[in-house]
Amino acid sequence: MHSFTSDDLIQFVYNEASIQKTAAIKVALETDWSLRDKYDEILSAHQSLGTKIFSPRQEVIDKILEYAEKSVNHLSHHI
């Protein structure tokens, strides 16, 4: 029996696993209750993420832009 990692299960949940690995995980999930528990946890976390879009505060964006401007000005003076 193959032992699957959390990374394997994450690939499976996101449909990024190979066809062979996907098939093997499906079979294993039917008989390996420990693996099924891990899978359920990962699936639950995936579903709780949903489609929420997170954005940084405007203050953070302004600081990044300020830093980028300083960096460009610094580089242009050394060319």
N, CA, C and O atoms as a CHARMM CRD file, in Angstrom:
* protein
*
  316
    1    1 MET  N      0.83600  -1.18700   0.00000 PROA 1      0.00000
    2    1 MET  CA     0.00000   0.00000   0.00000 PROA 1      0.00000
    3    1 MET  C      0.88000   1.25000   0.00000 PROA 1      0.00000
    4    1 MET  O      1.87300   1.32300   0.72400 PROA 1      0.00000
    5    2 HSD  N      0.51200   2.20300  -0.80000 PROA 2      0.00000
    6    2 HSD  CA     1.26000   3.45300  -0.93700 PROA 2      0.00000
    7    2 HSD  C      0.87000   4.40600   0.19000 PROA 2      0.00000
    8    2 HSD  O     -0.30000   4.48500   0.56500 PROA 2      0.00000
    9    3 SER  N      1.84800   5.12500   0.72600 PROA 3      0.00000
   10    3 SER  CA     1.51200   6.13600   1.73600 PROA 3      0.00000
   11    3 SER  C      1.55600   7.50100   1.05600 PROA 3      0.00000
   12    3 SER  O      2.54000   7.86100   0.41000 PROA 3      0.00000
   13    4 PHE  N      0.48600   8.23800   1.21300 PROA 4      0.00000
   14    4 PHE  CA     0.37500   9.54100   0.58100 PROA 4      0.00000
   15    4 PHE  C      0.63300  10.63500   1.60100 PROA 4      0.00000
   16    4 PHE  O      0.27600  10.50900   2.77200 PROA 4      0.00000
   17    5 THR  N      1.25200  11.69700   1.14500 PROA 5      0.00000
   18    5 THR  CA     1.56600  12.83600   2.00100 PROA 5      0.00000
   19    5 THR  C      0.42600  13.85700   1.93100 PROA 5      0.00000
   20    5 THR  O     -0.48300  13.74900   1.10700 PROA 5      0.00000
   21    6 SER  N      0.50300  14.82900   2.80400 PROA 6      0.00000
   22    6 SER  CA    -0.46400  15.93000   2.75500 PROA 6      0.00000
   23    6 SER  C     -0.35900  16.66000   1.42100 PROA 6      0.00000
   24    6 SER  O     -1.36700  17.10300   0.87000 PROA 6      0.00000
   25    7 ASP  N      0.86200  16.78500   0.90100 PROA 7      0.00000
   26    7 ASP  CA     1.04700  17.43500  -0.40100 PROA 7      0.00000
   27    7 ASP  C      0.32000  16.66900  -1.50400 PROA 7      0.00000
   28    7 ASP  O     -0.27800  17.27700  -2.39200 PROA 7      0.00000
   29    8 ASP  N      0.36700  15.34300  -1.45000 PROA 8      0.00000
   30    8 ASP  CA    -0.35800  14.52700  -2.43100 PROA 8      0.00000
   31    8 ASP  C     -1.85200  14.81100  -2.35800 PROA 8      0.00000
   32    8 ASP  O     -2.52300  14.95300  -3.38000 PROA 8      0.00000
   33    9 LEU  N     -2.36000  14.89200  -1.13200 PROA 9      0.00000
   34    9 LEU  CA    -3.79500  15.13800  -0.95700 PROA 9      0.00000
   35    9 LEU  C     -4.19500  16.53600  -1.41100 PROA 9      0.00000
   36    9 LEU  O     -5.28200  16.73000  -1.95400 PROA 9      0.00000
   37   10 ILE  N     -3.31800  17.50400  -1.19000 PROA 10     0.00000
   38   10 ILE  CA    -3.59400  18.86800  -1.65000 PROA 10     0.00000
   39   10 ILE  C     -3.64300  18.90200  -3.17200 PROA 10     0.00000
   40   10 ILE  O     -4.52500  19.53100  -3.75500 PROA 10     0.00000
   41   11 GLN  N     -2.69400  18.22400  -3.81400 PROA 11     0.00000
   42   11 GLN  CA    -2.71900  18.13000  -5.28100 PROA 11     0.00000
   43   11 GLN  C     -4.01400  17.47300  -5.75100 PROA 11     0.00000
   44   11 GLN  O     -4.60800  17.89200  -6.74500 PROA 11     0.00000
   45   12 PHE  N     -4.44300  16.44800  -5.03200 PROA 12     0.00000
   46   12 PHE  CA    -5.67500  15.74500  -5.36400 PROA 12     0.00000
   47   12 PHE  C     -6.87800  16.68600  -5.24600 PROA 12     0.00000
   48   12 PHE  O     -7.72200  16.73100  -6.14200 PROA 12     0.00000
   49   13 VAL  N     -6.95500  17.42700  -4.15500 PROA 13     0.00000
   50   13 VAL  CA    -8.07200  18.34700  -3.92300 PROA 13     0.00000
   51   13 VAL  C     -8.12600  19.42400  -5.01100 PROA 13     0.00000
   52   13 VAL  O     -9.20900  19.80500  -5.45300 PROA 13     0.00000
   53   14 TYR  N     -6.97100  19.91000  -5.43600 PROA 14     0.00000
   54   14 TYR  CA    -6.91200  20.96400  -6.45000 PROA 14     0.00000
   55   14 TYR  C     -6.85700  20.41900  -7.88100 PROA 14     0.00000
   56   14 TYR  O     -6.63600  21.17000  -8.83100 PROA 14     0.00000
   57   15 ASN  N     -7.06100  19.10200  -8.02400 PROA 15     0.00000
   58   15 ASN  CA    -7.02400  18.44800  -9.34300 PROA 15     0.00000
   59   15 ASN  C     -5.69500  18.66700 -10.06500 PROA 15     0.00000
   60   15 ASN  O     -5.65800  18.86500 -11.27900 PROA 15     0.00000
   61   16 GLU  N     -4.60500  18.62700  -9.29400 PROA 16     0.00000
   62   16 GLU  CA    -3.27300  18.81700  -9.87500 PROA 16     0.00000
   63   16 GLU  C     -2.44500  17.53700  -9.83600 PROA 16     0.00000
   64   16 GLU  O     -1.29900  17.52500 -10.28500 PROA 16     0.00000
   65   17 ALA  N     -3.01200  16.47300  -9.31000 PROA 17     0.00000
   66   17 ALA  CA    -2.29200  15.19200  -9.24400 PROA 17     0.00000
   67   17 ALA  C     -2.35900  14.51200 -10.60300 PROA 17     0.00000
   68   17 ALA  O     -3.28900  14.73500 -11.37800 PROA 17     0.00000
   69   18 SER  N     -1.36400  13.68200 -10.88000 PROA 18     0.00000
   70   18 SER  CA    -1.37200  12.92700 -12.12600 PROA 18     0.00000
   71   18 SER  C     -2.56400  11.97600 -12.15000 PROA 18     0.00000
   72   18 SER  O     -3.16700  11.70300 -11.11200 PROA 18     0.00000
   73   19 ILE  N     -2.89600  11.48200 -13.31500 PROA 19     0.00000
   74   19 ILE  CA    -4.01400  10.54400 -13.45500 PROA 19     0.00000
   75   19 ILE  C     -3.76900   9.30000 -12.60900 PROA 19     0.00000
   76   19 ILE  O     -4.68500   8.80100 -11.95500 PROA 19     0.00000
   77   20 GLN  N     -2.53600   8.80000 -12.62100 PROA 20     0.00000
   78   20 GLN  CA    -2.19900   7.60200 -11.85700 PROA 20     0.00000
   79   20 GLN  C     -2.32400   7.85400 -10.35500 PROA 20     0.00000
   80   20 GLN  O     -2.88700   7.03700  -9.62700 PROA 20     0.00000
   81   21 LYS  N     -1.79900   8.98600  -9.90000 PROA 21     0.00000
   82   21 LYS  CA    -1.86400   9.30500  -8.47600 PROA 21     0.00000
   83   21 LYS  C     -3.30700   9.53000  -8.04300 PROA 21     0.00000
   84   21 LYS  O     -3.71100   9.09100  -6.96700 PROA 21     0.00000
   85   22 THR  N     -4.08000  10.21000  -8.87700 PROA 22     0.00000
   86   22 THR  CA    -5.49400  10.44800  -8.56900 PROA 22     0.00000
   87   22 THR  C     -6.23100   9.13000  -8.37800 PROA 22     0.00000
   88   22 THR  O     -6.98900   8.96500  -7.42300 PROA 22     0.00000
   89   23 ALA  N     -6.00500   8.19800  -9.28800 PROA 23     0.00000
   90   23 ALA  CA    -6.66300   6.88900  -9.19400 PROA 23     0.00000
   91   23 ALA  C     -6.23500   6.16400  -7.92300 PROA 23     0.00000
   92   23 ALA  O     -7.06700   5.57500  -7.23400 PROA 23     0.00000
   93   24 ALA  N     -4.94600   6.20500  -7.61200 PROA 24     0.00000
   94   24 ALA  CA    -4.43400   5.51300  -6.41900 PROA 24     0.00000
   95   24 ALA  C     -4.99300   6.14500  -5.13800 PROA 24     0.00000
   96   24 ALA  O     -5.32200   5.43100  -4.19200 PROA 24     0.00000
   97   25 ILE  N     -5.09900   7.45600  -5.10500 PROA 25     0.00000
   98   25 ILE  CA    -5.64300   8.13100  -3.92300 PROA 25     0.00000
   99   25 ILE  C     -7.11300   7.77600  -3.74400 PROA 25     0.00000
  100   25 ILE  O     -7.56300   7.53300  -2.62400 PROA 25     0.00000
  101   26 LYS  N     -7.86300   7.74700  -4.84100 PROA 26     0.00000
  102   26 LYS  CA    -9.28600   7.38600  -4.75800 PROA 26     0.00000
  103   26 LYS  C     -9.46700   6.00400  -4.14000 PROA 26     0.00000
  104   26 LYS  O    -10.33900   5.80400  -3.29500 PROA 26     0.00000
  105   27 VAL  N     -8.64100   5.05500  -4.56400 PROA 27     0.00000
  106   27 VAL  CA    -8.71800   3.69400  -4.01600 PROA 27     0.00000
  107   27 VAL  C     -8.33300   3.70100  -2.54400 PROA 27     0.00000
  108   27 VAL  O     -9.00400   3.08400  -1.71700 PROA 27     0.00000
  109   28 ALA  N     -7.25500   4.39700  -2.22200 PROA 28     0.00000
  110   28 ALA  CA    -6.76700   4.42800  -0.84300 PROA 28     0.00000
  111   28 ALA  C     -7.77900   5.08200   0.09900 PROA 28     0.00000
  112   28 ALA  O     -7.91300   4.66200   1.24800 PROA 28     0.00000
  113   29 LEU  N     -8.48900   6.10100  -0.37400 PROA 29     0.00000
  114   29 LEU  CA    -9.46000   6.78900   0.46300 PROA 29     0.00000
  115   29 LEU  C    -10.62500   5.88700   0.86800 PROA 29     0.00000
  116   29 LEU  O    -11.28400   6.12900   1.87900 PROA 29     0.00000
  117   30 GLU  N    -10.86900   4.85700   0.08000 PROA 30     0.00000
  118   30 GLU  CA   -11.95300   3.93200   0.38700 PROA 30     0.00000
  119   30 GLU  C    -11.61000   2.97400   1.52200 PROA 30     0.00000
  120   30 GLU  O    -12.51100   2.42800   2.15900 PROA 30     0.00000
  121   31 THR  N    -10.32800   2.76300   1.78400 PROA 31     0.00000
  122   31 THR  CA    -9.93300   1.75600   2.78200 PROA 31     0.00000
  123   31 THR  C     -9.06800   2.29100   3.91000 PROA 31     0.00000
  124   31 THR  O     -9.02800   1.69600   4.98700 PROA 31     0.00000
  125   32 ASP  N     -8.37700   3.39600   3.68900 PROA 32     0.00000
  126   32 ASP  CA    -7.45200   3.92700   4.69400 PROA 32     0.00000
  127   32 ASP  C     -8.13400   5.07700   5.43300 PROA 32     0.00000
  128   32 ASP  O     -8.19600   6.20000   4.93300 PROA 32     0.00000
  129   33 TRP  N     -8.64800   4.78000   6.63300 PROA 33     0.00000
  130   33 TRP  CA    -9.42400   5.77000   7.38000 PROA 33     0.00000
  131   33 TRP  C     -8.55700   6.91700   7.88700 PROA 33     0.00000
  132   33 TRP  O     -9.04500   8.03900   8.02500 PROA 33     0.00000
  133   34 SER  N     -7.30400   6.66300   8.16300 PROA 34     0.00000
  134   34 SER  CA    -6.39800   7.72900   8.58300 PROA 34     0.00000
  135   34 SER  C     -6.18800   8.71400   7.42700 PROA 34     0.00000
  136   34 SER  O     -6.20700   9.93000   7.61600 PROA 34     0.00000
  137   35 LEU  N     -5.99200   8.16900   6.24700 PROA 35     0.00000
  138   35 LEU  CA    -5.83800   9.01300   5.05600 PROA 35     0.00000
  139   35 LEU  C     -7.12800   9.78500   4.80300 PROA 35     0.00000
  140   35 LEU  O     -7.09800  10.96300   4.44700 PROA 35     0.00000
  141   36 ARG  N     -8.25600   9.11500   4.99000 PROA 36     0.00000
  142   36 ARG  CA    -9.55900   9.76400   4.78700 PROA 36     0.00000
  143   36 ARG  C     -9.72700  10.94400   5.74200 PROA 36     0.00000
  144   36 ARG  O    -10.25400  11.98600   5.35300 PROA 36     0.00000
  145   37 ASP  N     -9.28000  10.78600   6.99600 PROA 37     0.00000
  146   37 ASP  CA    -9.35200  11.88200   7.96100 PROA 37     0.00000
  147   37 ASP  C     -8.51400  13.07400   7.50300 PROA 37     0.00000
  148   37 ASP  O     -8.96200  14.21900   7.56600 PROA 37     0.00000
  149   38 LYS  N     -7.28500  12.79200   7.03800 PROA 38     0.00000
  150   38 LYS  CA    -6.41300  13.86500   6.53800 PROA 38     0.00000
  151   38 LYS  C     -7.06200  14.56500   5.35000 PROA 38     0.00000
  152   38 LYS  O     -7.07200  15.79300   5.25500 PROA 38     0.00000
  153   39 TYR  N     -7.60500  13.74800   4.44300 PROA 39     0.00000
  154   39 TYR  CA    -8.26800  14.28500   3.25400 PROA 39     0.00000
  155   39 TYR  C     -9.44100  15.17700   3.65100 PROA 39     0.00000
  156   39 TYR  O     -9.59500  16.27200   3.11000 PROA 39     0.00000
  157   40 ASP  N    -10.26300  14.72300   4.58200 PROA 40     0.00000
  158   40 ASP  CA   -11.41500  15.50900   5.02500 PROA 40     0.00000
  159   40 ASP  C    -10.98500  16.84700   5.61400 PROA 40     0.00000
  160   40 ASP  O    -11.63600  17.86600   5.38200 PROA 40     0.00000
  161   41 GLU  N     -9.88900  16.85000   6.37700 PROA 41     0.00000
  162   41 GLU  CA    -9.37400  18.10000   6.94600 PROA 41     0.00000
  163   41 GLU  C     -8.92900  19.05800   5.84700 PROA 41     0.00000
  164   41 GLU  O     -9.24900  20.24600   5.88000 PROA 41     0.00000
  165   42 ILE  N     -8.19200  18.53300   4.87500 PROA 42     0.00000
  166   42 ILE  CA    -7.69800  19.36800   3.77300 PROA 42     0.00000
  167   42 ILE  C     -8.86200  19.88000   2.93800 PROA 42     0.00000
  168   42 ILE  O     -8.88200  21.04700   2.54600 PROA 42     0.00000
  169   43 LEU  N     -9.82500  19.01900   2.66500 PROA 43     0.00000
  170   43 LEU  CA   -10.98600  19.41900   1.88200 PROA 43     0.00000
  171   43 LEU  C    -11.78900  20.49000   2.62100 PROA 43     0.00000
  172   43 LEU  O    -12.26400  21.44500   2.00800 PROA 43     0.00000
  173   44 SER  N    -11.93700  20.33200   3.91500 PROA 44     0.00000
  174   44 SER  CA   -12.65700  21.31900   4.71800 PROA 44     0.00000
  175   44 SER  C    -11.94600  22.67200   4.67800 PROA 44     0.00000
  176   44 SER  O    -12.58700  23.71200   4.52100 PROA 44     0.00000
  177   45 ALA  N    -10.63800  22.65300   4.82000 PROA 45     0.00000
  178   45 ALA  CA    -9.86000  23.89600   4.75500 PROA 45     0.00000
  179   45 ALA  C     -9.99900  24.54100   3.38000 PROA 45     0.00000
  180   45 ALA  O    -10.16600  25.75600   3.27200 PROA 45     0.00000
  181   46 HSD  N     -9.93000  23.73500   2.34700 PROA 46     0.00000
  182   46 HSD  CA   -10.06900  24.22800   0.97700 PROA 46     0.00000
  183   46 HSD  C    -11.43400  24.88400   0.77900 PROA 46     0.00000
  184   46 HSD  O    -11.53400  25.95400   0.17900 PROA 46     0.00000
  185   47 GLN  N    -12.46800  24.24700   1.27800 PROA 47     0.00000
  186   47 GLN  CA   -13.81400  24.78400   1.11900 PROA 47     0.00000
  187   47 GLN  C    -14.02100  26.04800   1.95000 PROA 47     0.00000
  188   47 GLN  O    -14.75300  26.94900   1.54100 PROA 47     0.00000
  189   48 SER  N    -13.37900  26.11600   3.11400 PROA 48     0.00000
  190   48 SER  CA   -13.53900  27.30800   3.94600 PROA 48     0.00000
  191   48 SER  C    -12.84000  28.51400   3.33400 PROA 48     0.00000
  192   48 SER  O    -13.21200  29.65500   3.60800 PROA 48     0.00000
  193   49 LEU  N    -11.82500  28.26600   2.50400 PROA 49     0.00000
  194   49 LEU  CA   -11.16200  29.37100   1.81500 PROA 49     0.00000
  195   49 LEU  C    -12.10900  30.00500   0.81200 PROA 49     0.00000
  196   49 LEU  O    -12.11000  31.22000   0.61300 PROA 49     0.00000
  197   50 GLY  N    -12.91100  29.16200   0.18800 PROA 50     0.00000
  198   50 GLY  CA   -13.88800  29.65900  -0.77200 PROA 50     0.00000
  199   50 GLY  C    -13.24200  30.49800  -1.84700 PROA 50     0.00000
  200   50 GLY  O    -12.13800  30.20900  -2.30600 PROA 50     0.00000
  201   51 THR  N    -13.92500  31.51200  -2.22900 PROA 51     0.00000
  202   51 THR  CA   -13.41700  32.39700  -3.28600 PROA 51     0.00000
  203   51 THR  C    -13.16300  33.79400  -2.74500 PROA 51     0.00000
  204   51 THR  O    -13.21500  34.77500  -3.48700 PROA 51     0.00000
  205   52 LYS  N    -12.89100  33.88100  -1.46100 PROA 52     0.00000
  206   52 LYS  CA   -12.60800  35.18100  -0.87000 PROA 52     0.00000
  207   52 LYS  C    -11.36100  35.77200  -1.51000 PROA 52     0.00000
  208   52 LYS  O    -10.38100  35.07500  -1.77100 PROA 52     0.00000
  209   53 ILE  N    -11.42300  37.05400  -1.75000 PROA 53     0.00000
  210   53 ILE  CA   -10.26600  37.76200  -2.30700 PROA 53     0.00000
  211   53 ILE  C     -9.77900  38.72400  -1.23500 PROA 53     0.00000
  212   53 ILE  O    -10.53800  39.55100  -0.72900 PROA 53     0.00000
  213   54 PHE  N     -8.52600  38.60300  -0.90500 PROA 54     0.00000
  214   54 PHE  CA    -7.94200  39.45000   0.12000 PROA 54     0.00000
  215   54 PHE  C     -7.10900  40.53600  -0.53100 PROA 54     0.00000
  216   54 PHE  O     -6.37900  40.28200  -1.49000 PROA 54     0.00000
  217   55 SER  N     -7.21800  41.72700  -0.01600 PROA 55     0.00000
  218   55 SER  CA    -6.45500  42.85300  -0.53000 PROA 55     0.00000
  219   55 SER  C     -5.70500  43.50800   0.61900 PROA 55     0.00000
  220   55 SER  O     -6.21200  43.58700   1.73800 PROA 55     0.00000
  221   56 PRO  N     -4.48800  43.98000   0.33400 PROA 56     0.00000
  222   56 PRO  CA    -3.74600  44.67400   1.38700 PROA 56     0.00000
  223   56 PRO  C     -4.36300  46.04500   1.65600 PROA 56     0.00000
  224   56 PRO  O     -5.07400  46.59800   0.81700 PROA 56     0.00000
  225   57 ARG  N     -4.07900  46.57400   2.82900 PROA 57     0.00000
  226   57 ARG  CA    -4.53300  47.93000   3.15600 PROA 57     0.00000
  227   57 ARG  C     -3.85300  48.92000   2.21400 PROA 57     0.00000
  228   57 ARG  O     -2.75900  48.65900   1.71200 PROA 57     0.00000
  229   58 GLN  N     -4.49700  50.03900   1.98100 PROA 58     0.00000
  230   58 GLN  CA    -3.94000  51.06700   1.09600 PROA 58     0.00000
  231   58 GLN  C     -2.58800  51.55700   1.61200 PROA 58     0.00000
  232   58 GLN  O     -1.69400  51.86700   0.82500 PROA 58     0.00000
  233   59 GLU  N     -2.44200  51.62500   2.93700 PROA 59     0.00000
  234   59 GLU  CA    -1.17900  52.04900   3.54400 PROA 59     0.00000
  235   59 GLU  C     -0.02700  51.14000   3.10200 PROA 59     0.00000
  236   59 GLU  O      1.07100  51.62400   2.82700 PROA 59     0.00000
  237   60 VAL  N     -0.26600  49.85900   3.03400 PROA 60     0.00000
  238   60 VAL  CA     0.76400  48.90400   2.62500 PROA 60     0.00000
  239   60 VAL  C      1.12300  49.12200   1.15800 PROA 60     0.00000
  240   60 VAL  O      2.29900  49.13000   0.79400 PROA 60     0.00000
  241   61 ILE  N      0.11300  49.29700   0.32900 PROA 61     0.00000
  242   61 ILE  CA     0.35800  49.53900  -1.09600 PROA 61     0.00000
  243   61 ILE  C      1.17300  50.81300  -1.27900 PROA 61     0.00000
  244   61 ILE  O      2.12000  50.83800  -2.06500 PROA 61     0.00000
  245   62 ASP  N      0.80800  51.87200  -0.55600 PROA 62     0.00000
  246   62 ASP  CA     1.53300  53.14200  -0.65900 PROA 62     0.00000
  247   62 ASP  C      2.99800  52.98800  -0.26000 PROA 62     0.00000
  248   62 ASP  O      3.88000  53.56000  -0.90100 PROA 62     0.00000
  249   63 LYS  N      3.26000  52.22000   0.79600 PROA 63     0.00000
  250   63 LYS  CA     4.65200  52.01400   1.23900 PROA 63     0.00000
  251   63 LYS  C      5.45900  51.23900   0.19400 PROA 63     0.00000
  252   63 LYS  O      6.63100  51.53700  -0.03300 PROA 63     0.00000
  253   64 ILE  N      4.83500  50.25400  -0.43700 PROA 64     0.00000
  254   64 ILE  CA     5.52000  49.48500  -1.48000 PROA 64     0.00000
  255   64 ILE  C      5.84500  50.38300  -2.66200 PROA 64     0.00000
  256   64 ILE  O      6.95200  50.33900  -3.19900 PROA 64     0.00000
  257   65 LEU  N      4.87500  51.19800  -3.06500 PROA 65     0.00000
  258   65 LEU  CA     5.10600  52.11000  -4.19100 PROA 65     0.00000
  259   65 LEU  C      6.18100  53.14000  -3.86100 PROA 65     0.00000
  260   65 LEU  O      7.00400  53.48000  -4.71100 PROA 65     0.00000
  261   66 GLU  N      6.17100  53.62900  -2.63600 PROA 66     0.00000
  262   66 GLU  CA     7.18300  54.59800  -2.19600 PROA 66     0.00000
  263   66 GLU  C      8.57200  53.95100  -2.23100 PROA 66     0.00000
  264   66 GLU  O      9.53200  54.56600  -2.69400 PROA 66     0.00000
  265   67 TYR  N      8.67500  52.73000  -1.74900 PROA 67     0.00000
  266   67 TYR  CA     9.95000  52.01900  -1.75300 PROA 67     0.00000
  267   67 TYR  C     10.42700  51.79100  -3.19100 PROA 67     0.00000
  268   67 TYR  O     11.60600  51.97000  -3.49600 PROA 67     0.00000
  269   68 ALA  N      9.50600  51.39800  -4.06200 PROA 68     0.00000
  270   68 ALA  CA     9.86700  51.15800  -5.46200 PROA 68     0.00000
  271   68 ALA  C     10.36500  52.43600  -6.12100 PROA 68     0.00000
  272   68 ALA  O     11.33900  52.41100  -6.87400 PROA 68     0.00000
  273   69 GLU  N      9.70000  53.55200  -5.84000 PROA 69     0.00000
  274   69 GLU  CA    10.12000  54.82500  -6.41400 PROA 69     0.00000
  275   69 GLU  C     11.51700  55.21100  -5.93500 PROA 69     0.00000
  276   69 GLU  O     12.34600  55.65900  -6.72700 PROA 69     0.00000
  277   70 LYS  N     11.77500  55.03900  -4.64500 PROA 70     0.00000
  278   70 LYS  CA    13.10600  55.34200  -4.10000 PROA 70     0.00000
  279   70 LYS  C     14.16900  54.45700  -4.74100 PROA 70     0.00000
  280   70 LYS  O     15.26800  54.91600  -5.05100 PROA 70     0.00000
  281   71 SER  N     13.83100  53.19000  -4.93400 PROA 71     0.00000
  282   71 SER  CA    14.79000  52.25700  -5.53500 PROA 71     0.00000
  283   71 SER  C     15.11400  52.64900  -6.96400 PROA 71     0.00000
  284   71 SER  O     16.27400  52.59700  -7.37100 PROA 71     0.00000
  285   72 VAL  N     14.10700  53.04100  -7.73000 PROA 72     0.00000
  286   72 VAL  CA    14.32600  53.44600  -9.11800 PROA 72     0.00000
  287   72 VAL  C     15.16500  54.71700  -9.15600 PROA 72     0.00000
  288   72 VAL  O     16.09500  54.82800  -9.95500 PROA 72     0.00000
  289   73 ASN  N     14.83600  55.67900  -8.28800 PROA 73     0.00000
  290   73 ASN  CA    15.59700  56.92400  -8.25300 PROA 73     0.00000
  291   73 ASN  C     17.04500  56.65600  -7.85700 PROA 73     0.00000
  292   73 ASN  O     17.96000  57.26400  -8.41400 PROA 73     0.00000
  293   74 HSD  N     17.25800  55.76800  -6.91800 PROA 74     0.00000
  294   74 HSD  CA    18.60200  55.42900  -6.46700 PROA 74     0.00000
  295   74 HSD  C     19.38400  54.78000  -7.61400 PROA 74     0.00000
  296   74 HSD  O     20.55000  55.10800  -7.83200 PROA 74     0.00000
  297   75 LEU  N     18.76300  53.88900  -8.32100 PROA 75     0.00000
  298   75 LEU  CA    19.43500  53.23200  -9.44800 PROA 75     0.00000
  299   75 LEU  C     19.73300  54.20600 -10.57700 PROA 75     0.00000
  300   75 LEU  O     20.79900  54.13500 -11.18700 PROA 75     0.00000
  301   76 SER  N     18.81800  55.10600 -10.86200 PROA 76     0.00000
  302   76 SER  CA    19.02100  56.04200 -11.97800 PROA 76     0.00000
  303   76 SER  C     20.17300  57.01100 -11.68700 PROA 76     0.00000
  304   76 SER  O     20.80400  57.50300 -12.62200 PROA 76     0.00000
  305   77 HSD  N     20.45300  57.29000 -10.42900 PROA 77     0.00000
  306   77 HSD  CA    21.55600  58.16600 -10.07800 PROA 77     0.00000
  307   77 HSD  C     22.90100  57.45500 -10.19200 PROA 77     0.00000
  308   77 HSD  O     23.94000  58.11200 -10.25900 PROA 77     0.00000
  309   78 HSD  N     22.89900  56.12800 -10.21600 PROA 78     0.00000
  310   78 HSD  CA    24.13700  55.36600 -10.27700 PROA 78     0.00000
  311   78 HSD  C     24.43400  54.83400 -11.67800 PROA 78     0.00000
  312   78 HSD  O     25.37600  54.06400 -11.87000 PROA 78     0.00000
  313   79 ILE  N     23.64600  55.23800 -12.62900 PROA 79     0.00000
  314   79 ILE  CA    23.87900  54.74400 -14.00500 PROA 79     0.00000
  315   79 ILE  C     24.67100  55.73800 -14.78500 PROA 79     0.00000
  316   79 ILE  O     24.96800  55.50700 -15.95700 PROA 79     0.00000
